[in-house]
Amino acid sequence: MKRNPASDLCRYARHFYAQEWMPGTSGNLSIKVSARPLVIAVTPSGVDKGDLAPRDIVLSGPKGVVRKAAGGRRPSAETAIHLALYEAFPDCGAVFHVHTVHSTLVATDQLKAGVVTWDGLEMLKGFETLAPGAAPEIPVFPNIDDLQAFARHVRQQAKRLMRVPGFLIAHHGMTAWGRTAQEAKKHLELIEFLCRFYWEWRRR
């Protein structure tokens, strides 16, 4: 059965909102609609993610909005970062950005180090890109207000992002992606578990 990207984004947004991962109007989600030309369905800016309807979803591409949403909704301000990831990773089918407490704590704590590393945890097996027994290094990026500059930074860091499909942003949250929306959700959940473990472990 063919999926409807707009409906899927609303469903995932409601799920993350219920998890308190998208409080207020924060966070942004996208699903790739076509590769050539690159077009993505993306959640709008400034809208409560628990109340999204398919008519609110915007279609956007490298040159701007492809199809407007109801009520003149604007695409997420961070759409440029999503597009940078789709361009860097052709197999990417969905990009999810959320604001969890633990990912924000860990990212802020590890900003100077620029990376968070875990070793020996069973949960790491969920990252299919890792070799057995490998320890992932998840980059920690500073929170850059210039989103075009942030997108350029993501492109420059593409090689670092190939092993683990995600990164943390200090004072902000986390972003993860996958070949499908379900895989992107899985990667978010894995990274959030690792952040929670890290934070609780260091506080012992």
C-alpha positions as CSV (number, residue, x, y, z in Angstrom):
1,M,0.0,0.0,0.0
2,K,1.4,3.4,-1.0
3,R,2.1,5.6,2.0
4,N,0.9,9.2,2.3
5,P,3.9,11.3,3.5
6,A,1.7,14.1,4.9
7,S,-0.4,11.7,6.9
8,D,2.7,9.8,8.1
9,L,4.3,13.0,9.3
10,C,1.2,13.9,11.3
11,R,1.2,10.5,12.9
12,Y,4.9,10.6,13.8
13,A,4.5,14.2,15.1
14,R,1.6,13.2,17.3
15,H,3.7,10.3,18.7
16,F,6.7,12.5,19.5
17,Y,4.5,15.2,20.9
18,A,2.9,12.6,23.3
19,Q,6.4,11.5,24.3
20,E,7.2,15.2,25.2
21,W,9.9,15.2,22.5
22,M,8.3,18.1,20.6
23,P,7.0,20.5,23.3
24,G,5.3,23.7,22.3
25,T,5.8,24.1,18.6
26,S,9.3,22.8,18.6
27,G,10.9,20.1,16.4
28,N,10.6,19.3,12.7
29,L,10.1,16.2,10.6
30,S,10.4,15.4,6.9
31,I,9.9,12.6,4.5
32,K,11.4,12.4,1.0
33,V,8.7,12.6,-1.7
34,S,11.0,12.4,-4.7
35,A,14.7,12.2,-5.4
36,R,15.0,13.9,-8.8
37,P,14.1,16.6,-8.3
38,L,14.6,16.5,-4.6
39,V,11.2,17.2,-2.9
40,I,10.4,16.7,0.7
41,A,7.3,16.8,2.8
42,V,8.1,18.8,5.9
43,T,6.3,20.0,9.0
44,P,5.4,23.7,9.2
45,S,7.0,26.3,11.4
46,G,5.3,27.6,14.5
47,V,2.5,25.0,14.7
48,D,1.7,22.7,17.6
49,K,3.0,19.2,16.5
50,G,0.2,17.5,18.4
51,D,-2.4,19.1,16.3
52,L,-1.0,18.8,12.8
53,A,-3.3,17.8,9.9
54,P,-2.2,16.7,6.4
55,R,-3.2,20.1,5.0
56,D,-0.6,21.7,7.2
57,I,2.3,19.9,5.6
58,V,4.5,21.8,3.1
59,L,6.3,20.4,0.1
60,S,9.8,22.0,-0.3
61,G,13.0,21.5,-2.3
62,P,16.4,23.1,-2.7
63,K,14.9,26.1,-4.5
64,G,12.2,26.7,-2.0
65,V,8.5,25.8,-1.5
66,V,7.1,23.5,-4.1
67,R,3.5,23.4,-2.7
68,K,2.1,25.7,-0.1
69,A,0.1,24.4,2.8
70,A,-3.3,25.5,4.1
71,G,-3.3,28.9,5.7
72,G,0.0,30.0,4.2
73,R,2.0,27.7,6.5
74,R,5.7,28.1,6.1
75,P,8.1,25.1,6.1
76,S,10.2,24.6,9.2
77,A,13.0,27.1,9.5
78,E,15.4,24.2,9.7
79,T,14.4,22.8,6.3
80,A,17.8,23.7,4.9
81,I,19.4,21.2,7.3
82,H,17.0,18.4,6.2
83,L,17.8,19.1,2.6
84,A,21.6,19.0,3.3
85,L,21.1,15.5,4.8
86,Y,19.1,14.2,1.9
87,E,21.7,15.5,-0.5
88,A,24.6,14.0,1.5
89,F,22.9,10.6,1.9
90,P,21.0,9.6,-1.2
91,D,19.5,6.6,0.6
92,C,18.0,8.8,3.3
93,G,14.2,8.7,3.2
94,A,13.3,10.6,6.4
95,V,14.9,13.2,8.8
96,F,13.5,13.8,12.3
97,H,14.6,16.5,14.7
98,V,13.3,16.6,18.2
99,H,14.0,18.3,21.6
100,T,14.4,15.7,24.3
101,V,15.7,16.6,27.7
102,H,18.5,14.0,27.8
103,S,19.8,14.7,24.3
104,T,20.0,18.4,25.2
105,L,21.7,17.7,28.5
106,V,24.3,15.4,27.0
107,A,24.9,17.7,23.9
108,T,25.4,20.7,26.1
109,D,27.7,18.8,28.5
110,Q,29.9,17.4,25.7
111,L,30.0,20.4,23.4
112,K,33.8,21.1,24.0
113,A,34.6,17.4,23.3
114,G,32.5,17.6,20.1
115,V,31.5,13.9,20.4
116,V,29.8,11.4,22.6
117,T,31.0,7.7,22.6
118,W,29.5,4.6,24.0
119,D,31.0,1.1,24.3
120,G,29.6,-2.3,25.0
121,L,25.9,-1.5,25.2
122,E,23.4,-4.0,23.8
123,M,21.4,-1.2,22.3
124,L,24.2,-0.4,19.9
125,K,23.2,-3.4,17.8
126,G,20.3,-1.3,16.6
127,F,22.6,0.7,14.4
128,E,23.0,-1.5,11.3
129,T,25.8,0.7,10.0
130,L,28.1,-0.3,12.9
131,A,30.4,-3.4,12.8
132,P,29.9,-5.8,15.7
133,G,31.5,-4.5,18.8
134,A,32.2,-1.1,17.4
135,A,31.7,1.9,19.6
136,P,29.7,4.7,17.9
137,E,30.9,8.3,18.0
138,I,27.9,10.7,17.7
139,P,29.0,14.2,16.8
140,V,27.9,17.2,19.0
141,F,27.4,20.4,17.0
142,P,27.1,23.9,18.4
143,N,23.7,25.5,18.0
144,I,24.3,27.9,15.0
145,D,21.5,30.4,14.5
146,D,22.4,30.9,10.8
147,L,20.7,27.8,9.5
148,Q,22.2,28.0,6.1
149,A,25.6,28.0,7.8
150,F,24.5,25.0,9.9
151,A,23.4,23.2,6.7
152,R,26.9,23.8,5.2
153,H,28.5,22.5,8.4
154,V,26.4,19.3,8.1
155,R,27.6,18.8,4.5
156,Q,31.2,19.3,5.6
157,Q,30.7,16.7,8.3
158,A,29.1,14.1,6.1
159,K,31.9,11.6,6.5
160,R,31.6,11.7,10.3
161,L,27.9,11.1,10.0
162,M,28.1,8.0,7.8
163,R,28.6,5.5,10.6
164,V,25.8,6.7,13.0
165,P,22.8,8.4,11.4
166,G,22.4,11.1,13.9
167,F,23.9,14.1,15.8
168,L,23.3,16.1,18.9
169,I,23.0,19.9,19.1
170,A,24.2,21.7,22.3
171,H,21.4,23.6,24.1
172,H,19.0,22.2,21.5
173,G,18.3,18.5,20.9
174,M,19.0,15.8,18.4
175,T,18.5,14.9,14.7
176,A,18.4,11.4,13.2
177,W,17.5,10.0,9.8
178,G,17.0,6.7,8.1
179,R,16.0,5.0,4.8
180,T,12.4,5.1,6.0
181,A,10.4,7.1,8.5
182,Q,10.2,4.0,10.7
183,E,14.0,3.6,10.6
184,A,14.5,7.3,11.4
185,K,12.2,6.9,14.4
186,K,14.2,3.9,15.6
187,H,17.4,5.8,15.4
188,L,15.9,8.6,17.4
189,E,14.9,6.2,20.1
190,L,18.3,4.5,20.2
191,I,20.1,7.8,20.5
192,E,17.7,9.0,23.2
193,F,18.3,5.7,25.2
194,L,22.1,6.2,24.9
195,C,21.8,9.8,26.1
196,R,19.6,8.8,29.1
197,F,22.1,6.0,29.9
198,Y,25.1,8.3,29.7
199,W,23.5,11.0,31.9
200,E,22.3,8.6,34.6
201,W,25.7,6.7,34.5
202,R,27.8,9.9,35.0
203,R,25.6,11.0,37.9
204,R,26.2,7.8,40.0
